[in-house]
Amino acid sequence: MPDKEEKARRRQIQKELQEKAQIEFEKSLPVSREIFQSLFDFLDEELEKNGCDDHLTLTKKFLAKNQIEDADEVENWLKENGGFCDCEVLYNVEELFED
């Protein structure tokens, strides 16, 4: 059984790995965290009214409305992270942003 020093060392390593993973995640974002949060809020509101059509219709509408230049890059990133339609963006991708 590990002693207190070994447990503390392991906790420190785990903390450092989590911090590194968070930094890498932030670097992978095609747009700012704030834009993603606005997208999630928009989808939450719109999906409640309209439901999901199994496409990225509302996401594309949001990106165009907000004049996001790299919309294709954002869409690809969303799909790589489980967002193949608007409701999946809200349920799968938003989860990645929770601290």
C-alpha positions in Angstrom: 0.0 0.0 0.0 1.4 3.4 -1.0 2.4 5.8 1.8 1.2 9.4 2.1 4.0 10.8 0.0 3.3 8.4 -2.8 -0.4 9.2 -2.7 0.4 12.9 -2.8 2.8 12.4 -5.7 0.1 10.4 -7.6 -2.5 13.1 -7.0 -0.1 15.8 -8.3 0.6 13.8 -11.4 -3.1 13.3 -12.0 -3.7 17.0 -11.5 -0.9 17.9 -14.0 -2.3 15.5 -16.6 -5.8 17.0 -16.2 -4.4 20.5 -16.6 -2.5 19.4 -19.7 -5.6 17.8 -21.2 -7.6 21.0 -20.6 -4.9 23.1 -22.3 -4.9 20.8 -25.3 -8.7 20.9 -25.5 -8.6 24.7 -25.5 -6.0 24.7 -28.2 -8.2 22.4 -30.4 -11.2 24.8 -30.4 -11.8 26.3 -33.8 -13.6 29.4 -32.1 -13.6 30.8 -28.6 -15.2 29.1 -25.7 -17.6 32.1 -25.5 -18.8 31.5 -29.0 -19.4 27.9 -28.2 -21.3 28.9 -25.0 -23.5 31.2 -27.1 -24.1 28.4 -29.6 -25.2 26.1 -26.8 -27.6 28.7 -25.4 -29.0 29.3 -28.9 -29.5 25.6 -29.5 -31.1 25.1 -26.1 -33.7 27.8 -26.9 -34.3 26.8 -30.5 -34.5 23.1 -30.0 -37.1 23.6 -27.3 -39.3 25.5 -29.8 -38.5 23.5 -33.0 -37.0 20.2 -32.1 -34.1 18.6 -34.0 -34.2 17.7 -37.7 -31.2 15.4 -37.4 -29.0 17.9 -39.2 -26.9 20.9 -38.1 -29.5 23.3 -39.4 -29.7 25.5 -36.3 -26.0 25.3 -35.8 -25.4 26.5 -39.4 -27.9 29.3 -38.8 -26.1 30.4 -35.7 -22.7 30.4 -37.4 -24.0 32.4 -40.3 -25.9 34.9 -38.1 -22.7 35.5 -36.1 -20.5 35.7 -39.2 -18.2 32.9 -38.1 -15.6 32.8 -40.9 -14.5 29.2 -40.4 -17.9 27.7 -40.2 -16.8 24.5 -42.1 -14.0 24.0 -39.6 -16.4 24.5 -36.7 -18.8 21.9 -38.2 -16.0 19.4 -38.7 -14.8 19.9 -35.1 -18.3 19.4 -33.8 -18.7 16.2 -35.8 -15.3 14.9 -34.5 -16.6 15.5 -31.0 -20.0 13.8 -31.4 -22.1 16.6 -32.8 -23.6 15.3 -36.0 -26.9 17.2 -35.5 -28.1 20.1 -33.4 -29.3 18.0 -30.5 -26.0 16.1 -30.4 -24.1 19.3 -30.4 -26.1 20.3 -27.3 -26.0 17.0 -25.5 -22.6 15.6 -26.5 -20.4 18.6 -27.2 -21.6 20.9 -24.5 -20.6 18.2 -22.0 -16.9 18.7 -23.0 -17.0 22.3 -21.8 -18.1 21.5 -18.3 -15.4 22.0 -15.7 
